[in-house]
Amino acid sequence: MVERACELGMTSLAITDRDGVYGSARANLRSRELAGPFRALVGAEVTLEDGTVLPLLASSRSGYSHLCQMLTRAKLRADKGQARVTWDELEEFSGGLHVLTGDEEGPVRRFLGNGEPDVGAAAAVLGKLVQIYGGDHVWVEVQRHRLRGERLTGRILTELAQAHRLPVVASNGPCAARPEGRKVLDAFTCLRNHTRLDFAGTLLTRNAERHLKAGQEMEELFADQPEALRNTLRLAEQLEFTLEDLGYQFPRYAVEPGESEDSILRRETYAGAKRRYGKISGPVRRQLEHELDLIRRLGFSGYFLIVWQITEFAREQGILAQGRGSAANSAVCYSLGITNVDPVGGNLLFERFLSEGRSSWPDIDIDLPSGQRREAVIQEVFRRYQPRGAAMTANVITYRTKSAMREMGKVLDLPEEVLGRFSDLGGHGDAPETVELRERLEMAGLPGRHPRMGIAIELCQSAVGLPRHLGQHSGGMIISDRPLDTVVPLENASMPGRVVVQWDKDDCADLGIVKVDLLGLGMLSAIQDTLQICGERGRPVDLAQLPKDDPAVFDMLCRADTIGLFQVESRAQMATLPRMQPRVFYDIVIETALIRPGPIVGKMVHPYLNRRNGREPIDWIDDRFKPALERTLGVPLFQEQVLRMAMVIADFTGSEAEELRRAMSFHRSPERMNRVMGKLRGAMTERGVEAALQERIVTAIQSFALYGFPESHAISFALIAYASAWLKVHRMAEFYTGLINNQPMGFYSTATLLQDAKRHGIRVLPVCVVRSGAECEVVSDCEIRLGLGHLKGVAHAMAQRIVQCRLESPFRSLSDFLQRTKIPLDERRLLAQAGALNALPGAAHRRDALWKAERLPREQDLFSCLEVPEDRLARMSPVERLQADYETQHLTTGPHPMFYLRETFPDLWRAADLPQAAHGEQVMVGGLVICRQRPGTAKGHVFLSLEDETGISNVFVPSSTFEQFRLVITQESFLRIQGRVQNQDGVVSVYALHLEGLPFAPVSEVHSHDFR
């Protein structure tokens, strides 16, 4: 809308979203980026208690604050997505606002349409608005959309304005930038009203006139009322407020008399440095002084103290917390315990985190265990800045092809099965679309000549990229020195106890609102649970004391035995580890960073591995880069290295390096990158750098900048990766238990983790109401037992009730169990089907338990005397038990499904035997598909992981073969694949030539990691 307004020569535009200022931040940013004196004005359409809609516009900061407070009050007392403002609240928050009378949904116009106009009622409402806002802040809005009857309505409105001595303003009430936007507008109207186009009727717009119009066209429309157009310009001039005058301030850290934020930060930093380093060496002291001086001059001491305060709270509560990202480049952060990476010992570049020229606030991300532990930290922040000084940032979810076609298809009444198949056939994840929408729809079952084929494609393409709904960011919190509802409206999140602002994290950053990320890591939660179990079993582990040179850990990494580990468990990581043969901690740092889109797109992976294995010489690009690139063998893998290269070759200052960093980080903006590259070339030319070398340097930086990854970030992740690997080696039963209790996370389902545990000698015991807890538990060093909570359909509260009843006294029989737990019939059936009742006296086997679980407890059962002998009910066969396991748990503690298929398909190679196959040998493999990947960097190729009873086979499917067998690959749970073995450097995969489904009816619902 802003771009179109500028094209039409307008100098201002007000985005008035319904009950919010959702789009105002984006409009403000775009108006700054566009050349010319364009202003993005701020307002909102508020919904009144009678359902009418009133447009309000902010003329000053106080008016904007009043608007935000009013919207917040309405939002927080209503269900999500709803809001109602009372007339009393209009009066309470009227200062600094201008009001328009609105369109046909407005409180004035509602009396002038659909039948005989009630001019008296309309005049009464208008008088009420004048009483609240004053005559100089009320504007009678007249719209013309070339509709029958609007001239009469406009005449009545003009007369009402004259009677109240109010100005008339001309408006088009635009809902789209261009006329062609009408179609998608109608589609969204149907979605909002939960109907289809065929039945929408008068809900739809009557023509395509509600779009932005050029000045000449508006002059023609209002040729008889030129003063209305002049009043529109006059109103815009009176609206002085824009979001550039937001007035946000970060909170001050509370200090005692005689102290300052700077003095407290210095004291706590040096106290922490003594704990971290023991003796503070000269290099450490120099780095601390350098950082503290810069932090003081930039005015960021309070920010560091507040983040430190949050991490200290987590530590006091026994919650693992670790800062990551560029904050790990800071010795101050390390000393305060915010991060766990020593930047002095690691020779990390502080300017990657903070530099002289930085105008924006630093960004410190804190990783916390996901779940209740992270929620405890979030709620502590809410408590400290109550009542409204803290909120979560929003996350604007936009339409992608899959969601756009599904919703536009519903509007067009396309068959649900067609839309489902269309979703399955998509490009998936970050992969580019390789099939045209028309072809995809035809493949999904919509005939090419279907009358709605064309409009389905058009609506889908129009919707892609548009906002779909407002969610909450995974952990971004903003805090303020004043109530946030004076800065941006707040509303309830779907999660109880949380409120969110109406802007996402990028909007907040653009407007200078400081965000602290409290991110949940499933692996940290699994590690914390593992440590707790270790302590309870008398085998405590201190993560800070883990040796970083454990041979067994590196042996496991070298053979890619990494299922369940952090960051190194993907198929691509598994294919790299045997080639890399990591033997020291920094190798894990490189491994973490190497398999990323940046190095892959920049073609850095193979050069690094070849140089590491002596297959090609090291190339420093320029000898001056050797200190920066030495640890990565001349391959720039990290943002810090790129910044050092610029500082060395072009004599970039810290502020210029910061500009380069922002260009690499700013939404991958080509304009910003080209501008910085121009400055870099100019500086290199001044220093006499040859043109050919300049080109190599610029190419290296530009290719890397697509997905720049900071070294400090990689080190932070490597610490967690190493810890997870050490625990898998030395506390295997506890580690698998911690992992299973924190699913879903990572690449693999619980079923695959259990299969991996069994291959490592861990016996997995099934769910049992006599022995299981609510969660998975360690029985011994080589045994774990699944918890009652792993049954799909047994409520967590019921699982806890069973455990509590058992603690009071053991269950004497099945009847005693049913009487005391009072478990509902559907949950009884699940327990019986899963075999969880088998250990109870009176339940001989699963089928017997199923029969008896249907009956009421004995004293309530009039037919309890009708016994069925146990031998009348046959036990379930092994395949029936497998089927029951997957139906109730999506997994089995018994043999893998492929164990039962092996005799039927004897030509299939087992995963464990594939390393014996010669490179290029034709083989047939088969298994359960546990992972389908099609990364955006893979040019449409697909990677499959097939699991059997011996392990996992990795399959490479070229893009052409994927297109040929797309439906089979996306729809079948078990696959049989003919292909050629690729056996190189200890890495084995199968190059797929032909694929087909491997039918196995007992297992139909399988959880796999697909296209993520």
ZIPE-V265508 format. One record per pair of residues at least 6 apart in sequence whose C-alpha atoms are under 7 Angstrom apart, sorted by the first residue. I is the first residue (numbers start at 0). J is the second residue. D is the distance in whole Angstrom. If there is no record, write none. Layout:
I|J|D  I|J|D
//
This chain:
0|176|5  1|26|6  1|30|7  3|176|6  7|213|5  10|36|6  10|37|5  10|38|6  11|37|5  11|38|5  11|39|6  11|40|7  12|38|7  12|39|5  12|40|6  13|39|6  13|40|4  13|41|6  13|42|6  14|22|7  14|23|6  14|40|7  14|41|6  14|42|6  15|42|5  15|43|4  15|44|6  16|22|7  16|43|5  16|44|6  17|43|6  17|44|5  17|45|6  18|43|6  18|44|6  18|45|5  18|46|6  18|70|6  18|82|7  19|43|6  19|70|7  19|488|7  20|42|7  20|43|6  20|501|7  21|501|5  21|502|6  23|41|6  24|506|6  25|506|7  26|39|6  27|39|5  27|242|7  30|37|6  30|38|6  30|39|6  39|241|6  40|240|7  40|241|6  41|56|6  41|57|6  41|241|6  42|55|5  42|56|4  42|57|6  43|54|6  43|55|6  43|56|7  44|52|6  44|53|5  44|54|4  44|55|6  45|52|6  45|53|5  45|54|6  45|84|7  46|52|5  46|53|6  46|82|7  46|83|5  46|84|6  47|83|5  47|84|5  47|85|6  48|83|5  48|84|6  48|85|6  51|104|5  51|105|5  51|106|5  52|104|6  52|105|5  52|106|7  53|99|7  53|100|6  53|101|6  53|105|6  53|106|7  54|98|6  54|99|5  54|100|7  54|101|6  55|96|6  55|97|6  55|98|5  55|99|6  56|96|6  56|97|5  56|98|6  57|63|5  57|95|6  57|96|5  57|97|6  57|238|6  57|240|6  58|95|6  58|96|6  58|97|7  58|237|6  58|238|4  58|239|5  58|240|5  59|95|6  59|239|6  59|240|5  60|240|6  60|244|7  60|245|7  61|95|6  62|94|6  62|95|4  62|96|5  64|485|4  64|486|6  65|92|5  65|94|7  65|485|7  66|92|7  67|484|6  67|485|6  67|486|7  67|487|6  67|488|5  68|484|5  68|485|6  68|488|7  69|88|7  69|92|6  70|488|6  71|484|6  71|488|5  71|489|5  71|490|6  73|82|5  73|83|5  73|84|6  74|81|7  74|82|5  74|490|5  74|491|7  75|490|5  75|491|6  79|491|6  90|131|5  93|131|7  93|132|6  97|136|5  97|137|6  98|136|6  98|137|5  98|138|6  99|137|6  99|138|5  99|139|6  99|140|6  100|107|6  100|138|7  100|139|5  100|140|6  101|140|6  102|108|6  103|109|6  106|124|7  107|121|5  107|124|6  107|125|6  108|121|7  110|116|6  110|117|5  110|118|7  110|120|7  110|121|6  111|117|6  111|118|7  111|152|6  122|159|7  129|137|6  134|165|6  137|165|7  138|165|6  138|166|6  138|167|6  138|168|6  139|156|7  139|160|6  139|165|7  139|166|6  139|167|5  139|168|6  140|167|6  140|168|5  140|169|6  140|170|7  141|153|6  141|167|7  141|168|6  141|169|5  141|170|6  142|169|6  142|170|5  142|171|5  142|172|7  143|149|7  143|171|6  144|208|5  144|209|7  157|167|7  160|166|6  160|167|7  166|230|7  167|227|5  167|230|7  168|227|4  168|228|6  168|230|5  168|231|5  169|227|5  169|228|5  169|231|6  171|209|6  172|209|6  173|209|5  173|210|4  173|211|6  174|209|6  174|210|6  175|181|7  175|209|7  175|210|5  175|211|7  176|210|5  176|211|5  177|210|5  177|211|6  178|207|5  178|208|7  178|210|6  181|207|5  183|458|6  183|461|7  183|462|7  185|203|6  185|204|7  186|407|7  186|410|6  188|203|7  189|195|6  189|196|6  189|199|6  189|410|6  190|410|7  194|410|7  195|409|7  195|410|4  195|411|6  195|412|7  196|410|6  196|411|6  245|486|7  247|486|7  247|512|7  248|479|6  248|480|6  249|478|7  249|479|5  249|480|6  249|513|7  250|479|5  250|480|4  251|301|6  251|480|7  252|260|7  252|301|5  252|304|7  252|305|7  254|260|7  260|300|6  260|301|6  261|295|6  261|300|6  264|300|6  264|304|6  265|291|7  267|335|7  268|331|6  268|334|6  268|335|6  271|334|5  271|335|5  272|279|7  272|334|5  273|279|6  275|334|6  283|343|6  286|330|7  287|330|6  287|331|6  290|331|7  294|300|6  307|335|7  307|337|6  310|320|6  310|337|6  313|319|7  313|320|7  313|376|6  318|372|7  319|367|6  319|368|7  319|527|7  320|365|6  320|366|6  320|367|5  321|337|6  321|338|5  321|339|6  321|365|6  321|366|5  321|367|7  322|337|5  322|338|4  322|363|7  322|364|5  322|365|4  322|366|6  323|338|7  323|364|6  323|365|6  323|712|5  323|715|6  324|364|6  324|709|7  324|711|6  324|712|4  325|351|6  325|352|5  325|709|7  325|711|6  325|712|6  326|332|7  326|352|6  326|363|6  327|333|7  327|338|6  327|340|6  327|342|7  327|711|5  327|712|7  328|342|5  328|347|5  328|348|6  328|349|5  328|352|6  328|711|6  329|342|6  329|349|6  330|341|7  330|342|6  330|343|7  332|338|6  333|339|6  333|340|6  333|341|6  340|714|7  340|715|7  348|639|6  350|653|6  351|639|6  352|361|7  353|361|7  354|653|5  354|654|6  354|657|7  355|653|6  355|654|6  356|653|7  356|654|4  356|657|7  357|654|6  357|657|7  359|511|7  360|513|7  363|515|6  363|516|7  364|515|6  364|516|5  364|517|6  365|516|6  365|517|5  365|518|6  366|517|6  366|518|5  366|519|6  366|520|6  367|373|6  367|517|7  367|518|6  367|519|5  367|520|6  367|523|7  368|519|5  368|520|5  368|521|6  368|523|5  368|524|4  369|519|4  369|520|5  369|521|5  369|524|6  373|519|6  381|389|6  387|482|5  387|483|6  387|484|7  388|478|6  388|479|5  388|480|7  388|481|6  388|482|5  388|483|5  389|476|7  389|477|6  389|478|4  389|479|7  389|483|7  390|476|6  390|477|6  390|478|7  390|498|5  390|499|5  390|500|6  391|471|7  391|472|7  391|475|6  391|476|4  391|477|6  391|498|6  391|499|4  391|500|6  392|471|6  392|472|6  392|475|5  392|476|6  392|477|7  392|499|6  392|500|5  392|502|6  392|503|5  392|504|6  393|469|6  393|470|6  393|471|4  393|472|5  393|499|6  393|500|6  393|501|6  393|502|5  393|503|4  393|504|7  394|469|6  394|470|5  394|471|5  394|472|5  394|503|5  395|466|6  395|468|6  395|469|5  395|470|6  395|503|6  396|466|6  396|467|5  396|468|5  396|469|6  396|470|7  397|464|5  397|465|5  397|466|4  397|467|5  398|462|6  398|463|5  398|464|5  398|465|6  398|466|6  398|467|6  399|463|5  399|464|6  400|459|7  400|463|6  401|422|5  401|425|7  403|459|5  403|462|6  403|463|6  404|459|5  405|418|6  407|455|7  407|458|6  407|459|6  408|418|7  408|455|7  417|443|5  417|444|6  417|445|7  420|443|5  421|439|6  421|440|6  421|443|5  423|969|6  424|439|7  424|965|7  424|966|7  424|969|7  426|432|5  426|433|7  427|933|7  427|1010|5  428|934|7  428|1010|5  428|1011|5  429|934|6  429|935|5  430|933|6  430|934|5  430|935|4  430|939|6  431|935|6  431|939|7  436|456|7  441|447|6  471|492|7  471|499|7  473|518|6  474|516|5  474|517|5  474|518|5  475|514|6  475|515|6  475|516|4  475|517|6  476|514|5  476|515|5  476|516|6  477|513|6  477|514|5  477|515|6  487|500|6  487|501|7  488|500|6  488|501|6  489|498|6  489|499|6  489|500|5  489|501|6  490|498|5  490|499|6  490|500|6  491|497|6  491|498|5  491|499|6  492|498|5  492|499|6  521|741|7  521|744|6  522|565|7  524|741|7  525|737|5  525|738|5  525|741|6  526|723|7  526|737|7  528|737|5  529|733|5  529|734|5  529|737|5  530|539|7  530|540|6  532|733|6  533|539|5  533|540|7  533|733|7  547|584|6  548|583|6  552|724|6  552|725|6  552|728|6  553|581|6  553|582|6  556|576|6  557|576|6  557|577|5  557|580|5  557|581|6  558|577|6  559|573|5  559|576|6  559|577|6  561|567|6  561|568|5  562|568|5  563|752|7  564|720|6  564|723|6  564|724|6  565|719|7  565|720|5  565|723|6  566|591|6  566|720|6  567|573|7  567|591|7  569|746|7  571|594|7  572|594|7  574|986|6  577|984|7  577|985|6  577|986|7  578|984|6  579|608|6  581|587|7  587|717|6  588|713|5  588|714|5  588|717|5  591|713|6  591|717|7  592|636|7  592|708|7  592|713|6  593|604|6  593|636|7  596|706|6  596|936|6  597|703|5  597|705|6  597|706|4  597|707|6  598|604|6  598|636|7  598|703|7  600|702|7  600|936|6  601|702|5  601|703|6  603|634|7  607|632|7  607|634|6  609|615|6  610|616|6  610|617|6  610|632|7  617|632|6  617|633|6  618|633|5  619|625|6  619|628|7  619|633|5  624|644|6  627|640|6  627|643|7  628|634|6  628|635|6  628|640|7  635|641|7  637|707|7  637|708|5  637|709|5  637|710|5  638|707|6  638|708|6  638|709|5  638|710|7  639|709|6  639|710|6  641|700|6  642|656|6  645|651|6  646|652|6  646|656|7  648|683|7  649|679|6  649|682|5  649|683|5  649|686|7  659|675|6  662|668|7  662|671|5  662|672|5  663|672|7  663|704|5  663|705|7  663|707|7  667|705|6  676|697|7  680|693|7  726|734|6  727|734|6  732|761|7  732|777|6  732|780|6  732|781|6  732|782|7  732|783|6  733|777|6  735|756|7  736|775|6  736|776|6  736|777|7  739|749|6  739|775|7  740|774|6  740|775|6  742|749|7  746|1008|6  747|1008|7  748|1006|6  748|1007|7  750|890|5  750|891|7  757|763|7  760|781|7  761|781|5  761|782|5  762|781|6  762|782|5  762|783|6  763|782|6  763|783|5  763|784|6  763|892|6  764|783|6  764|784|4  764|785|6  764|892|7  765|784|6  765|785|6  765|892|6  766|784|7  766|785|5  766|786|6  766|787|6  766|835|5  767|835|4  767|836|6  768|835|6  768|836|6  769|838|7  771|784|7  771|785|7  771|786|5  771|787|6  772|786|5  772|787|6  772|802|6  773|786|5  773|787|5  773|788|5  773|798|5  773|799|6  774|785|7  774|786|4  774|787|6  774|788|6  775|784|6  775|785|4  775|786|4  776|783|6  776|784|5  776|785|7  776|786|7  777|783|4  777|784|6  778|784|7  787|798|6  788|795|6  788|798|6  789|888|6  790|887|6  790|888|5  791|887|6  791|888|6  792|826|7  793|826|6  800|820|7  801|820|6  804|820|7  810|816|6  811|840|7  812|839|5  812|840|5  812|841|6  813|839|6  813|840|6  813|841|6  813|842|6  814|856|6  814|857|7  817|856|6  818|856|6  824|853|7  827|852|6  828|849|6  828|852|7  829|887|6  830|836|6  831|845|6  831|848|5  831|849|5  832|845|6  832|849|6  832|883|6  833|883|6  833|884|6  833|887|6  834|845|5  836|842|7  836|848|7  837|843|6  837|844|5  837|845|6  842|848|5  843|869|7  844|874|6  846|872|7  846|874|6  846|875|7  847|869|7  847|872|6  857|863|6  881|891|6  882|1001|5  882|1002|6  884|890|6  884|891|5  885|891|6  885|1002|6  889|1005|6  895|947|7  895|948|5  897|926|6  897|947|5  897|948|6  898|948|6  906|923|7  907|923|5  907|924|5  907|925|6  908|922|7  908|923|6  908|924|5  909|949|7  910|947|7  910|949|6  910|950|5  910|951|6  910|952|5  911|949|5  911|950|6  914|987|6  916|980|7  917|980|7  917|982|7  918|980|5  918|981|5  918|982|5  919|979|5  919|980|5  919|981|6  920|979|5  920|980|5  921|978|6  921|979|5  921|980|6  922|977|6  922|978|6  922|979|6  922|980|7  923|975|7  923|976|6  923|977|4  923|978|6  924|975|6  924|976|5  924|977|7  925|945|7  925|974|5  925|975|4  925|976|6  926|945|5  926|946|5  926|947|5  926|973|5  926|974|6  926|975|7  927|945|5  927|946|5  927|947|7  927|972|6  927|973|4  927|974|7  928|944|6  928|945|5  928|946|6  928|972|6  928|973|6  928|974|7  928|1007|7  929|944|6  929|945|6  929|946|7  929|1007|4  929|1008|6  930|943|6  930|944|5  930|1007|5  930|1008|5  930|1009|5  931|942|6  931|943|5  931|944|7  931|1008|6  931|1009|5  931|1010|6  932|941|6  932|942|5  932|943|6  932|1009|6  932|1010|5  932|1011|7  933|939|6  933|940|6  933|941|5  933|942|6  933|1010|6  939|958|5  940|956|6  940|957|5  940|958|4  941|955|6  941|956|5  941|957|6  941|958|7  941|961|7  942|954|6  942|955|5  942|956|6  943|953|6  943|954|5  943|955|6  944|951|6  944|952|6  944|953|5  944|954|6  945|951|5  945|952|5  945|953|6  946|952|6  952|988|7  953|988|5  953|989|6  954|988|5  954|989|5  954|990|6  954|991|6  955|988|7  955|989|6  955|990|5  955|991|6  956|990|6  956|991|5  964|994|7  967|995|6  967|996|6  971|996|6  972|1005|7  973|996|6  973|997|5  973|998|7  974|994|7  974|995|6  974|996|5  974|997|5  975|994|6  975|995|5  975|996|6  975|997|6  976|991|6  976|993|6  976|994|5  976|995|7  977|991|6  977|992|6  977|993|5  977|994|6  978|989|6  978|990|5  978|991|4  978|992|5  978|993|7  979|989|5  979|990|5  979|991|7  980|988|6  980|989|5  980|990|6  981|987|6  981|988|5  981|989|6  981|990|7  982|988|7
//
